[in-house]
Amino acid sequence: MKIVTWNVNGIRSILQKDFHDFWRREQPDILCLQETKAHPDQMEELACALPGWTGYWSAARRAGYSGTAIFTKTAPERVDYGFGIPKFDAEGRMVVTRFPKFTLFNVYFPNGASGEERHLFKQEFLKRFGQHLHRLVKRGEAVIVVGDFNVAYLDIDVYDPKKLSRESGFLPEERKWMVDFLEGGFIDSYRYFHPKVEEAYTWWAYYENAKVTNRGWRIDHICVSRGLAEALKSVKIFSDQGGSDHCPVMLEIDL
């Protein structure tokens, strides 16, 4: 099974690029998108799924903001749009699909860079969502969490750890959260296969023209509960894929 996660930074924008070419070429079994920036009344207009695929969309109440979507050929047993906390769920940050052998969380984590209020919002989200996932793992559930975490946690996950140590997404408390999250029962699948690879980034700031010099961050992750470790086959970062300021990441897992 192949699962792809991709922050597309606007579904309308990426549809005008080679989005479908990538989809056809890689043939994932499940495609997870973040930052779709699409609202329910635009869904028919944005009929972007390839034939045979069904999309499950979560939209923010605020138009043109946030948003997530999952596309799959296999119907899930259940779909949820959030994890039960209204102020977070209202921002369209999550689609949860439950399949017979695992539960998949497609998540667009908050960005805390715009000021103190959003920083605190993000820190609460991290805390409460982490607690929610740890409860599921303690119950023995097989869980896969994919998406734009808006957190890099290792020095090698950013182009300049010293310079960026005071930037949202690489703050000490956020790095600690990620370490604690993993220690609570999860595996960072990319580092599972590539523990020491440097310059493996998934996001480059448009405003800095950072892609040209590869001044990036690895903030798009695929994490799996530890019980799935033996099922992991490979992880690939498509750093050359254009269309967004993020690139896709793909997990191959034997389920």
C-alpha positions as CSV (number, residue, x, y, z in Angstrom):
1,M,0.0,0.0,0.0
2,K,1.2,3.5,-0.9
3,I,0.1,6.5,1.1
4,V,1.0,10.0,-0.1
5,T,0.8,13.2,1.9
6,W,1.1,16.7,0.2
7,N,0.4,20.2,1.3
8,V,-0.8,21.7,-2.0
9,N,-1.1,25.3,-0.8
10,G,-4.4,25.7,-2.6
11,I,-6.2,23.0,-4.6
12,R,-7.3,25.4,-7.3
13,S,-3.8,26.5,-7.9
14,I,-2.3,23.1,-8.1
15,L,-5.0,21.8,-10.4
16,Q,-3.5,24.1,-13.0
17,K,-0.1,22.5,-12.7
18,D,1.0,18.8,-13.0
19,F,-1.0,17.6,-10.0
20,H,-2.8,14.8,-12.0
21,D,0.3,13.8,-13.8
22,F,2.0,13.1,-10.4
23,W,-1.1,11.2,-9.2
24,R,-1.3,9.0,-12.3
25,R,2.5,8.4,-12.3
26,E,2.8,7.4,-8.6
27,Q,-0.5,5.6,-8.2
28,P,-0.9,5.9,-4.5
29,D,-3.6,3.9,-2.8
30,I,-4.5,6.8,-0.6
31,L,-3.7,10.5,-1.3
32,C,-3.8,13.0,1.6
33,L,-3.9,16.7,0.9
34,Q,-3.5,19.7,3.2
35,E,-4.1,23.4,2.8
36,T,-6.7,22.8,0.1
37,K,-8.3,26.2,0.8
38,A,-11.6,25.0,-0.5
39,H,-15.1,25.5,0.9
40,P,-18.1,23.1,0.7
41,D,-19.9,25.1,-1.9
42,Q,-16.8,24.8,-4.2
43,M,-16.5,21.1,-4.0
44,E,-18.5,20.3,-7.1
45,E,-16.5,22.9,-9.0
46,L,-13.3,21.3,-7.8
47,A,-14.1,17.8,-8.9
48,C,-10.4,16.9,-9.0
49,A,-10.5,13.2,-8.2
50,L,-9.4,10.7,-10.9
51,P,-12.0,8.2,-12.1
52,G,-12.6,5.5,-9.5
53,W,-11.5,7.6,-6.5
54,T,-13.7,9.1,-3.8
55,G,-12.7,12.3,-1.9
56,Y,-13.5,13.1,1.7
57,W,-13.1,16.9,2.4
58,S,-12.8,18.9,5.6
59,A,-13.2,22.6,5.1
60,A,-12.7,25.6,7.4
61,R,-15.6,27.8,8.3
62,R,-13.5,30.7,7.0
63,A,-13.5,30.7,3.2
64,G,-10.1,30.2,1.4
65,Y,-8.4,29.0,4.6
66,S,-6.8,25.7,5.7
67,G,-8.7,22.6,4.6
68,T,-7.8,18.9,4.2
69,A,-8.9,16.1,1.9
70,I,-8.3,12.3,1.5
71,F,-8.8,10.4,-1.8
72,T,-9.1,6.6,-1.8
73,K,-10.4,3.8,-4.0
74,T,-11.3,1.7,-1.0
75,A,-14.2,3.0,1.1
76,P,-13.3,3.5,4.8
77,E,-15.5,2.0,7.5
78,R,-15.9,5.5,9.0
79,V,-14.9,9.1,8.4
80,D,-14.5,11.8,11.0
81,Y,-13.7,15.5,10.4
82,G,-11.7,16.4,13.5
83,F,-11.0,14.9,16.9
84,G,-13.8,16.4,18.9
85,I,-12.6,19.8,20.0
86,P,-14.8,22.5,18.2
87,K,-12.3,25.3,18.0
88,F,-9.8,23.1,16.2
89,D,-12.3,21.1,14.1
90,A,-13.8,24.4,12.8
91,E,-10.6,25.1,10.9
92,G,-10.9,22.0,8.7
93,R,-7.6,20.6,9.8
94,M,-8.3,17.0,9.8
95,V,-9.9,14.0,8.0
96,V,-9.8,10.7,9.9
97,T,-10.5,7.6,8.0
98,R,-10.9,4.2,9.7
99,F,-10.0,1.1,7.7
100,P,-10.1,-2.5,9.0
101,K,-6.4,-2.7,9.9
102,F,-5.6,0.9,10.7
103,T,-6.8,4.4,11.3
104,L,-5.4,7.2,9.2
105,F,-5.2,10.8,10.4
106,N,-4.6,13.4,7.6
107,V,-3.7,16.6,9.5
108,Y,-2.8,20.2,8.7
109,F,-1.3,21.4,12.0
110,P,-1.6,25.0,12.9
111,N,1.1,27.6,12.1
112,G,2.0,29.7,15.1
113,A,4.1,32.3,13.3
114,S,1.6,35.1,13.1
115,G,1.6,36.2,16.7
116,E,1.2,35.1,20.3
117,E,-2.5,34.1,20.0
118,R,-1.8,31.7,17.2
119,H,1.4,30.4,18.9
120,L,-0.7,29.5,22.0
121,F,-3.4,28.0,19.8
122,K,-0.8,25.8,18.1
123,Q,0.7,24.7,21.4
124,E,-2.7,23.7,22.8
125,F,-3.4,21.8,19.6
126,L,-0.2,19.9,19.8
127,K,-0.8,19.0,23.5
128,R,-4.4,17.9,23.1
129,F,-4.0,16.1,19.8
130,G,-0.9,14.3,21.1
131,Q,-2.8,13.1,24.1
132,H,-5.7,11.9,21.9
133,L,-3.3,9.9,19.7
134,H,-1.5,8.4,22.7
135,R,-4.8,7.2,24.1
136,L,-5.6,5.4,20.9
137,V,-2.1,3.7,20.8
138,K,-2.5,2.6,24.5
139,R,-5.7,0.9,23.5
140,G,-3.8,-1.0,20.9
141,E,-5.0,0.8,17.8
142,A,-2.9,0.8,14.7
143,V,-2.5,4.5,13.8
144,I,-1.0,6.4,10.9
145,V,-0.6,10.2,11.1
146,V,0.3,12.1,8.0
147,G,0.5,15.7,7.0
148,D,2.0,19.1,7.5
149,F,3.0,19.1,11.1
150,N,4.5,22.6,10.9
151,V,7.2,21.2,13.2
152,A,10.8,20.2,12.4
153,Y,12.6,18.6,15.4
154,L,16.1,17.5,14.5
155,D,19.0,19.8,13.7
156,I,19.3,18.1,10.3
157,D,15.7,18.8,9.5
158,V,16.3,22.5,8.9
159,Y,18.9,24.3,6.8
160,D,20.3,26.4,9.7
161,P,19.3,25.1,13.2
162,K,21.1,28.0,15.0
163,K,19.5,30.7,13.0
164,L,16.0,29.1,13.1
165,S,16.0,28.2,16.8
166,R,13.6,31.1,17.6
167,E,11.3,30.5,14.6
168,S,7.8,29.0,14.9
169,G,8.1,25.4,13.8
170,F,11.5,24.9,15.3
171,L,11.1,26.3,18.8
172,P,12.4,24.3,21.7
173,E,9.0,23.5,23.1
174,E,7.8,22.3,19.6
175,R,10.8,20.1,19.1
176,K,10.3,18.7,22.6
177,W,6.6,18.0,21.8
178,M,7.6,16.0,18.7
179,V,10.2,14.0,20.6
180,D,7.6,13.3,23.3
181,F,5.0,12.4,20.7
182,L,7.3,9.8,19.1
183,E,8.4,8.4,22.5
184,G,4.8,8.0,23.4
185,G,4.4,5.2,20.8
186,F,5.1,6.5,17.3
187,I,7.8,6.2,14.6
188,D,9.0,9.0,12.3
189,S,8.9,6.7,9.2
190,Y,11.4,8.8,7.2
191,R,14.0,8.8,10.0
192,Y,13.3,5.1,10.5
193,F,14.9,4.4,7.1
194,H,17.2,7.5,6.8
195,P,18.3,8.4,10.4
196,K,21.3,10.6,9.3
197,V,20.4,11.9,5.9
198,E,20.8,15.7,5.7
199,E,19.1,18.3,3.4
200,A,16.0,16.1,3.1
201,Y,13.5,18.9,3.2
202,T,9.8,19.1,2.3
203,W,9.1,22.8,2.5
204,W,10.9,25.9,1.1
205,A,9.7,29.4,1.7
206,Y,8.4,31.1,-1.4
207,Y,9.2,34.6,-0.1
208,E,12.9,33.7,0.3
209,N,13.2,31.9,-3.1
210,A,14.6,29.1,-0.8
211,K,14.1,26.2,-3.2
212,V,16.9,27.4,-5.5
213,T,19.5,27.1,-2.7
214,N,17.7,24.3,-0.8
215,R,17.2,26.3,2.3
216,G,14.3,24.1,3.5
217,W,12.6,22.4,6.4
218,R,11.4,18.9,6.9
219,I,7.9,19.6,8.4
220,D,5.8,17.1,6.4
221,H,5.8,13.8,8.2
222,I,4.3,10.3,8.1
223,C,4.3,8.7,11.6
224,V,3.1,5.3,12.4
225,S,2.3,3.6,15.7
226,R,5.1,1.3,16.7
227,G,3.1,-1.9,16.2
228,L,3.3,-1.2,12.4
229,A,7.1,-1.0,12.4
230,E,7.6,-4.4,10.7
231,A,5.1,-3.5,8.0
232,L,7.1,-0.4,6.9
233,K,8.7,-0.8,3.4
234,S,10.0,2.6,2.3
235,V,9.6,6.3,2.4
236,K,10.3,8.8,-0.4
237,I,10.4,12.6,-0.4
238,F,9.7,14.0,-3.9
239,S,11.8,17.0,-3.5
240,D,11.8,17.7,-7.3
241,Q,8.0,17.8,-7.5
242,G,6.8,21.3,-8.2
243,G,3.4,22.9,-7.8
244,S,3.5,24.0,-4.2
245,D,6.0,25.3,-1.6
246,H,5.8,21.8,-0.1
247,C,6.6,18.6,-1.9
248,P,4.9,15.2,-1.5
249,V,6.0,12.4,0.8
250,M,5.1,8.8,0.2
251,L,5.1,5.8,2.5
252,E,5.0,2.2,1.3
253,I,3.6,-0.2,3.9
254,D,2.6,-3.8,3.8
255,L,-0.9,-4.0,5.3
